[in-house]
Amino acid sequence: MIYKNLTQWQLGANYPYVPVLSRAAETGQILNSVFDPIPATVPGCVHNDLLQAGIIDDPYFEMNALSAAFVENFWWTYQTQFTVEPHLKGRHLRLRLAGVDYHANISLNQTPLGEQVGMYVPFCADITNLVSYDHPNALTVLLRDPPKEMGQIGYTSLTHIQKARFTYKWDFSTRLVQVGLYDTVTVEDFGIGAIEYTKVTTNLTKNRSEVTVQSDLTMFEAGQATLQYTLTHQGEVVATHRQSADLLSGEQSVTATFGVENPKLWYPNGKGEQPVYELTMQLIDHDGLSDQKTYQVGFRTLTYLQADGAPAHCLPYSVAVNGVRTYIKGVNMVPFDIMYGRVQPQTVDRFLRLAKEAGINLIRVWGGGLIESEYFYDQCDRYGLMVWQEFIQSSSGIDNVPSKDPAFLAQLKRTATHAVRTKQHHPCLTFWCGGNELEDEHRVPSTFDDPNIAMLKEVVDRFDGETLMLPTSATGLFEFLNVDRPGENYDVHGPWKYEGTQRHYMLYNRSDSQLHSEFGVDGMNNRTSLETFLSAPHLKVQSMDNPVWRFHGEMWETYHRDRAVFPPLPEDRLDEFILSSQFMQAEGLKYAVEANRRRAFQNVGSIIWQFNEPWPNVSGTNLVDYYGVPKLAYYSVKAAFRDAYPSMRYDKLVYQKGEAAQLQLFMMSEHVPKEWTVTTEIVTAEGEVLLQNQHTVTAGDGKSANFADCSVVVPDTNGFVVTLTADNGSEQVVNRYLLLTENEQGLAHRETVLQLAPDLYR
């Protein structure tokens, strides 16, 4: 049990190896910190402590991160003190560092406790016989300089650490290599034993579930103990179980099984409610409570299915929860901040609530980032957000072959084992994955034949046994969507750009992907955000030729893309440039998602790259910017993820005067099949009605029905809006499309976008 949470520390800086020597060999002089110790917060990170102390400027402002690069070249010393009250004599005490980043030597009262290498597995040490009850105890954590590693570009086969790679430079972040204590540091106290890992499984039958709880214990001494299990829902006790056992010292495993009558079932967002139960396990000895742990659990079954029409050898990418097949409306999430140690629960909650409110039902936690926190998982449980958790591996471009280095594999196994054993009980957990975009030497996506991936599958099978593991993402015959190879697009990635006013629509109209687990379109971030990290001279229309802009999103320039669609803008029209850019992103993503959903369940899901960003960019593929402000694309995706709505298939975005626009109309509904009346109205930007009609269509069970094709001759107009209104007598839903027309120069009328786009998806 947690006795004390150690949050207030002092931080010092040293050149490498200086703390090992402590005194100069020549003079015997004490080798002091580079600067006087500064206050430090745990959880946290060195960069944030330096920022708060005024030693560095905000690394997120313009190009200040370059001047903070020295952090990764120093050794950092965290020091704190804590007292232990005399009433704890006779209890067993343990120090737990939940998030060491990355290589630490830990000592208590100048006695070494051990060394920790790696981010994702806690450091624990028994300190029962080392603490003082008479005076404060001095705890020191020496963090060496973080290891050298590749950013986005490099050789995956040479990866050698289990550390978040995105801080070494990715296309959505700068290089700001983290070091610090990014999770809690606690002193724990126990009686005769401690509860370690607990696996919870539920066996659902009609109106009843059998719950099995298998726990590993560390017994500091032998003795008789009672195990008490209490299951509650919204504070009400729904089941209890109690058993006694004679336990030996050392590692022990105990199992309990009990029944729950009429459990409420957990469903993904949009498919039902998310009743979350709390399971409290108590280990009780002759003196009272020895240890206590609480776990969030839910009652649900997972069934994995192949996409409709998929070849027999394909993986089952589709999921049915409690027998209800669920189309994956997903987003890829990256860490919420490069300085992930300073992320607060309210930040996590804000982004996850935005995801829920957008109709999203799955979060892919990308393999270049983090094993996400317990709080993240707790909130996903509550919001009905299924989690696809990747292990910490990612592509590198030059080669994407998973590392076979024995030391790395041993560390990866430790990371994976801890992750599986701590996350298994969450109802939101739906997929494990070996990593992001891993391939063999021939650029074919990795399979379970790869020893690295096979090892991870053994871990999942042993410690979970119910959740499906995918070898990597993408999987299949090749990685990237290729419409010229019909029947062979299994789980695919890309593209990440708007492909042009005709090609974009051809691509998604022809796509036959079974699962589209990563794709995106880029767009400018909001002006309010740009004003936070850019000075006035940089707040103007420009390209990534500007080095400050390039530093904040170099791969996601939309300047030249948008100039191919719209007339150029003067430098002082930044707001118009941002809105035009965001419209192109919103339009491109909405069309991609709708095209995929029109093929449900031949296509079983769309997982957009990306929902958030870990530091502020000028432009990116994110739906919500670093500061938590949604972009226009957030609302277009929200519209495309609705449970029921009419949609439209078209061949291009920009039309010429006199051209016939060919439109195909569909109704999609995830409800029980119902009859819908769909009204189609096409109106020019100037208000002229070009077409009005009504059709009746029956749609449901998650699939789309093509109910009409129509054609309209484009008049002399700046653009036109197609409004589809579907009504079934108890529900009405509206879907709008803005199609553009060419001016005399063959470019689209930007003023139409500026006039109509802000309200198009709301």
Stockholm file with secondary structure:
# STOCKHOLM 1.0

chainA/1-762         MIYKNLTQWQLGANYPYVPVLSRAAETGQILNSVFDPIPATVPGCVHNDLLQAGIIDDPYFEMNALSAAFVENFWWTYQTQFTVEPHLKGRHLRLRLAGVDYHANISLNQTPLGEQVGMYVPFCADITNLVSYDHPNALTVLLRDPPKEMGQIGYTSLTHIQKARFTYKWDFSTRLVQVGLYDTVTVEDFGIGAIEYTKVTTNLTKNRSEVTVQSDLTMFEAGQATLQYTLTHQGEVVATHRQSADLLSGEQSVTATFGVENPKLWYPNGKGEQPVYELTMQLIDHDGLSDQKTYQVGFRTLTYLQADGAPAHCLPYSVAVNGVRTYIKGVNMVPFDIMYGRVQPQTVDRFLRLAKEAGINLIRVWGGGLIESEYFYDQCDRYGLMVWQEFIQSSSGIDNVPSKDPAFLAQLKRTATHAVRTKQHHPCLTFWCGGNELEDEHRVPSTFDDPNIAMLKEVVDRFDGETLMLPTSATGLFEFLNVDRPGENYDVHGPWKYEGTQRHYMLYNRSDSQLHSEFGVDGMNNRTSLETFLSAPHLKVQSMDNPVWRFHGEMWETYHRDRAVFPPLPEDRLDEFILSSQFMQAEGLKYAVEANRRRAFQNVGSIIWQFNEPWPNVSGTNLVDYYGVPKLAYYSVKAAFRDAYPSMRYDKLVYQKGEAAQLQLFMMSEHVPKEWTVTTEIVTAEGEVLLQNQHTVTAGDGKSANFADCSVVVPDTNGFVVTLTADNGSEQVVNRYLLLTENEQGLAHRETVLQLAPDLYR
#=GR chainA/1-762 SS CEEEECCEEEEEEECTTHHHHCBCTTTCCBCCCSSCCEEEESSCCHHHHHHHTTSSCCTTSTTGGGGGGGGGGSEEEEEEEECCCGGGTTSEEEEEESCEESEEEEEETTEEEEEEECSSSCEEEECTTTCCSSSCEEEEEEECCCCCCCCSSEEGGGCCCCSCGGGEEETTEEECCCCEECSCEEEEEESSEEEEEEEEEEEEETTEEEEEEEEEEEESSCEEEEEEEEEEETTEEEEEEEEEEEECSEEEEEEEEEEEESCCBCCCTTTSCCCCEEEEEEEEETTEEEEEEEEEECBCCEEEECCTTCCTTSCCCEEEETTEEECEEEEEECCSCSSGGGCCHHHHHHHHHHHHHTTCCEEEECTTSCCCCHHHHHHHHHHTCEEEEECSCBCCEEECCCCCCHHHHHHHHHHHHHHHHHHTTCTTEEEEESCBSCBCTTSCBCCTTSHHHHHHHHHHHHHTSSSEEESSBSBSSCSBCCTTSTTCCSEEECCCSCCCTTHHHHHHHHCCCSEEEEECCCEECCHHHHHHHSCGGGCSSCCTTSHHHHHTTGGGCCHHHHHTTSCCCCTTCHHHHHHHHHHHHHHHHHHHHHHHHTTTTTSCEEEESCSCCSSCCSEESCSBCTTSCBCHHHHHHHHHTCSEEEEEECSCSEECTTCEEEEEEEEEESSSCEEEEEEEEEEETTSCEEEEEEEEEEECTTEEEEEEEEEEECCSSSEEEEEEEEECSSCEEEEEEEEEEBCTTSCBCHHHHHHHGGGSCC
#=GC SS_cons         CEEEECCEEEEEEECTTHHHHCBCTTTCCBCCCSSCCEEEESSCCHHHHHHHTTSSCCTTSTTGGGGGGGGGGSEEEEEEEECCCGGGTTSEEEEEESCEESEEEEEETTEEEEEEECSSSCEEEECTTTCCSSSCEEEEEEECCCCCCCCSSEEGGGCCCCSCGGGEEETTEEECCCCEECSCEEEEEESSEEEEEEEEEEEEETTEEEEEEEEEEEESSCEEEEEEEEEEETTEEEEEEEEEEEECSEEEEEEEEEEEESCCBCCCTTTSCCCCEEEEEEEEETTEEEEEEEEEECBCCEEEECCTTCCTTSCCCEEEETTEEECEEEEEECCSCSSGGGCCHHHHHHHHHHHHHTTCCEEEECTTSCCCCHHHHHHHHHHTCEEEEECSCBCCEEECCCCCCHHHHHHHHHHHHHHHHHHTTCTTEEEEESCBSCBCTTSCBCCTTSHHHHHHHHHHHHHTSSSEEESSBSBSSCSBCCTTSTTCCSEEECCCSCCCTTHHHHHHHHCCCSEEEEECCCEECCHHHHHHHSCGGGCSSCCTTSHHHHHTTGGGCCHHHHHTTSCCCCTTCHHHHHHHHHHHHHHHHHHHHHHHHTTTTTSCEEEESCSCCSSCCSEESCSBCTTSCBCHHHHHHHHHTCSEEEEEECSCSEECTTCEEEEEEEEEESSSCEEEEEEEEEEETTSCEEEEEEEEEEECTTEEEEEEEEEEECCSSSEEEEEEEEECSSCEEEEEEEEEEBCTTSCBCHHHHHHHGGGSCC
//
